[in-house]
Amino acid sequence: MIIMNIDVMLAKRKMSVSELADRVGITLANISILKNGRAKAIRIETLNKICTALQCQPGDLLEWRKDEDETT
C-alpha cells in the first residue's frame, strides 16, 4: 500500500493544509482525501505542484508499506 506523508512535510515546512491547498490550486477536501489515504490516484501534475509548494521530492511524500493482505 502507498502512504501519503503530506502531514509530515506540512509540519516540517510549518505550513497549514489550507495554505497548501491555495498554493497547489486544489480544494481542501481534495487535500484531505490525499492526506488521509483515501485517494485512489493522484495526477503527476498535482504531485508536481505539491512538491513545488513543499519544496520536496516525491519520495518525501510517498511511502510503500506491505499490506497485511498482500501475499507477495
C-alpha positions as CSV (number, residue, x, y, z in Angstrom):
1,M,0.0,0.0,0.0
2,I,1.2,3.5,-0.7
3,I,1.0,6.0,2.2
4,M,0.9,9.8,1.6
5,N,3.1,11.6,4.2
6,I,1.7,15.1,3.5
7,D,1.2,15.7,7.2
8,V,4.9,15.1,7.8
9,M,6.0,17.6,5.2
10,L,3.5,20.2,6.2
11,A,4.9,20.0,9.8
12,K,8.5,20.3,8.5
13,R,7.6,23.3,6.4
14,K,5.3,24.8,9.1
15,M,2.6,25.1,6.5
16,S,-1.2,24.7,7.0
17,V,-3.4,22.5,4.9
18,S,-5.3,25.5,3.7
19,E,-2.1,27.2,2.6
20,L,-1.0,24.1,0.7
21,A,-4.4,23.9,-1.0
22,D,-4.1,27.5,-2.0
23,R,-0.6,27.1,-3.4
24,V,-1.5,23.9,-5.3
25,G,-4.8,25.2,-6.5
26,I,-7.0,22.3,-5.3
27,T,-9.7,22.2,-2.7
28,L,-9.3,21.5,1.0
29,A,-11.5,18.4,0.5
30,N,-9.1,17.0,-2.1
31,I,-6.0,17.7,0.0
32,S,-7.8,15.9,2.9
33,I,-8.5,12.9,0.7
34,L,-4.8,12.7,-0.2
35,K,-3.7,13.3,3.3
36,N,-6.0,10.7,4.9
37,G,-5.1,8.0,2.4
38,R,-8.5,7.8,0.8
39,A,-7.3,8.7,-2.7
40,K,-7.3,6.0,-5.4
41,A,-5.0,8.0,-7.7
42,I,-3.0,11.2,-7.9
43,R,-2.2,13.1,-11.1
44,I,1.5,13.6,-11.8
45,E,0.8,17.3,-12.3
46,T,-0.8,17.5,-8.8
47,L,2.1,15.7,-7.3
48,N,4.5,18.1,-9.0
49,K,2.6,21.1,-7.6
50,I,2.6,19.7,-4.1
51,C,6.3,19.0,-4.3
52,T,6.9,22.6,-5.6
53,A,4.8,24.1,-2.8
54,L,6.5,22.0,-0.1
55,Q,10.0,22.1,-1.8
56,C,10.4,18.4,-1.5
57,Q,10.9,15.2,-3.6
58,P,8.0,12.8,-4.5
59,G,9.8,10.2,-2.3
60,D,9.4,12.6,0.7
61,L,5.6,12.3,0.3
62,L,5.1,8.7,-0.9
63,E,5.9,5.6,1.2
64,W,5.3,2.0,0.4
65,R,4.3,-0.4,3.2
66,K,3.5,-4.0,2.9
67,D,-0.3,-4.6,3.3
68,E,-1.2,-7.4,5.6
69,D,-3.4,-8.8,2.8
70,E,-0.5,-8.9,0.3
71,T,1.0,-12.4,-0.2
72,T,3.9,-11.3,-2.4
